[in-house]
């Protein structure tokens, strides 16, 4: 098949449907005008992975239109296929954390053009417990279930703000997790409210990492751990840290290509905002340059 042919995988239910009306209309015009594009729509969880895995090698480019979860499925399928096909991303989710880290255009027309014709560069994926891949974050603890427990009606109406409001209702249900983390000969132990292993400057619509700490293709992920805080004042400091007002006494932030977490009980994780199987031991590694992903011109890179 010609290198110009493009497979377009669309999640028609992603994000704020009304707000993305212009985006989907522009995308429809692009498909009508360019017969080298083969559009396919997903209707169930996991379908984007199946399509990418079975078809990636047959196309010169693959473009994904959906949210972070849809992109996770597509990149997982591409990685499993073994094809080094460029992947473009047209963000149509609620938070689109990875799109902001990739510095993709906010304008619908520019985003579409970038996805179909922009240059692709190596991008690191993460591997969780030896099997499941994630694009940009694996996390546990405070607010990690916000992405999939926030009511869809609230997300449709409020977009990114819905996560902040829904998360605020859950503040007083936060509990710490005892853990042992091992990475590069370093051991960290204690009680923590939140932990993440990420390849992004933004996480879950709630956390921002210093942009100068993040490189998308260096073979390393950033580990963020927020310690247990005693009393409401200390808790507020920890929550402020989620918005970059960092209290170094309560924060651990470092980079690594491999880390192992051990907990005394099974802990629930999320991968790119989707629920993962609870586990008492989590081994996470970076897959250096696992896929070729289109970025904006200002995206962080090595």
N, C-alpha and C positions, 0 to 999 in steps of 0.2 A: 504494500500500500504506500502511496506517496507520502513523503515526509511532511507535505503541507497539510495532510489530513489531520483533523483534530477531533478527539472525543470529548464531548461536553457532558459532564454528569451534574444534574441539577436536583437539589432537594427543594421541591416547590413549597414546603411548609416551614422552611427555616425563617427564624427571626420575626420581625414586625412586617407582616404581609402588606399592610396598607402603606407603610413608609417605603417599602421596596417596590412599589408599583412601577415607578419610573425605571428602576434598574431592570426588572423583568421585561418591561416593554422594549427597552433598548436592546436587551439580549435577544429578544424575539426578532427584532429587525435585523440584527447581525446574522442570526441563523438563516433568515429568509434570503439575505443578500449573498451569503457565502455557502455554497453547496458542499464545500470541503469539510464543513462542520457536521458531525453526527451527534445530535442531542439525545440524551437518555435521562429519564426522570425516575427518581427513586420513590418507592412506596412503602418501604419497611426498613427497620434497623438492620445494618449489615449489608444491605444491597449494594451500596457504593463500593465497599471492599470487594465484593464478588465481581462487580463489573470491572474495576480497575485491575484486579488480579488476572482476570481472564482476557482482557482486551488491551491492556497497556502496550504490549509489544507490537500490536498491529497498527499503532498510530504514531505520528510524528510528534504530537503534543497532546496532553490531557489537561482539560480545564475543569475546575470544580466550582460550582456556585452553591453556596450554603453557609452554614455556620461552622464554628470550630469543630464540632462533632462530625460534620460531614467531611471536612477536610481530613480529620483523623482517619476516617474510613478509607478515603481515597489514597492517602499516602501509605497507609498500612497495606492496601492492595497492591500499590505500585512496588513497594519494598518487597513484598512477597513474590511478585512476578519476576523480579530480577532485572526488569527493563530499566535502562537509564533514559527514560523519557522525561522531557521537561514538563513540569506541572505548574499551571497558572491557577490563581485563586481569586475568585470574585466574591468578596465577603457579603453575606446576606443574613447573618445571625444577629443576635441581640447584643452581645458584647464585642465579638470579633477581636479578642485580645491579640491573637497572632497576627492579624492583618495590620494592627497598629505597630507591632514589633517589626513587621516586614516593611513598614512605611508605604503601604499600598495607597493609591489615590482614593480620596473620599468621593470624588465626583463619579457618577455612574458610568459615563462614557469613557472617562480616563481609566477607570478600574477595568472595564471590559477590554479596552485596547491593550493595556499592560498585560493582562492575563493571556491574551491571544498572541501577542507579538514581543513581549518583553523578554530580556535575557534571563536565563535560569542559572542559578549558582548552587553549589553543594550546600546541603542543609542537614544538620544533625537531628536524628530521631532518638527517642529514648526507648529502652526495653525494660519492661517490668516483669520481674520474676521469670525471666528466661523465655517468655512467650509473647505477651501482649505488648504492642508498640504504642507510644504516645508521641504527639507532635511537639508539645510545648510545656506540659506540666503534669506531674504526678503529685498529689497533695493529700494530707490528712489533717484532721482537727477542726478548729473553729471555721465555720462557714463553708467547708468544702462541699457540702451538699446543696448549697444555695442555688447552683446552676440548674439542678434538676428537681428541686422542691419548690422553687418559685413558681406560682401559678402562671400558666401560659397566657391567660387573659391579662395579668399584670404586666408581663413582659411585652405583650403586643401594645398595651396602652402607654407604658412608661419607658420601654427600652432598657438601657443600661441602669437607669435609676431604680428600676424594680429590684435589682439585686441588693442595692444599698438599703432600701426600705424593708425588704423581706429579711435581710440579714439582721437589721436592727431589732426586729421582733424576737430574735433568737439569742441575743447577747447573754441573757442570764441563764441559758441552758449550756453554756460553754463549760467543758470539763477538761482538765489536763490529762496528758498521756505520759506515762513513764516509758522511757525508751533508752536504748543504747544504739548509737550510730557509729559506724566504722568506715573511714575513708582515707586512703593514702597514709595509713599508719596512724591516723588520728582517731581518738575515741572520745565521743561526747555522750555523757549520761545525764539524766535529770528528767524533770517534768516539764512538758511543753504543751502549749495551747495549739500550736499550728506548725506544720512542716511542709515544705515543698521542694521538689527537684525540678528545675525549669530551664527552658531555653527560650526565654521571652522577657521583654521588659515589663509586661503587664500580666497579671494573673487573676482570673475570675472576676474582673471588673472591680476588684477591691484593693489590689496590691500593685504597687509600682516599684520596680527595682531601678537602681541607678543605671542609666543607659551605658555609661562607660565601663560597667562591670560585665556587660552581656555581649558575647560574640556568637553568632548563629552557626558558625562553621568551624569552631576551634576544637571540636571533639570533647568539650567539657560542658557540663550543666552547672547552674547555680543552685546551691543548697541554702534555703532560708529556714531557720528554726526560731520560733518565738517562745521564750521560756514562760513557765507558769508565773503568774503575778498574784500577790496577796493583797486583797482589798480592792475596792472600786477605783481608787486613784491609780494604783499600779495597773489595773486592768485597762483603764483609759489610756495610759501610756502605751500599752501593748497595742491597743486598737489604733491609736494615732500612728504607730509604726507602720500599720497597713497602708497609710497614706504618706509614707516617706519621712515622717517626723520621727526618725529612728532613735530609740534609746539603746545605746550600745550595750548596756548592762543586761538587757532582755533579749538581744538579737544575736544570732550566729549567722553569718553570711560568708560563704566560701564557694570555690569552684572545684569540681572533680569530674572524673570520667566514670567513676564507679563508687557506689555507696551501698551499705547494707544496714537496714534498720531491724532491730529486734525489740518486740514488745512483750510484756507478760501476758497479754490477752490479744485476741484477734481485733484488728483495727480496720475500719472502713477507709478506703482510699477512693479518690476520683482521678481519672485520667482524662485530661482535656475536657473536664466538666461532666464526664460520664462515670457512673458508678462502676467500681471495680470490686472483685471478690474480696471480702475481708480476710486479713491474714495476720499472723503473729510475727512473720518474718518477711521483709520486702527487700529484694535485691534489685538495684536499678543501675543500668549502665547506659552510656552514650554510644550510639551507632554513628561514628564519624562519617559525615558526608554520605549518609544513606540514600538520599534522594536529591533530585535537581528541582529546586523550587524558585519560581519567579519572585523577585523582591522589588521594592521601590529603590530609587537611586540613593536614598539616605539611610537605608537599612544598615544596622551594625554588622560588621564582618571583620575577619582577621586580616 
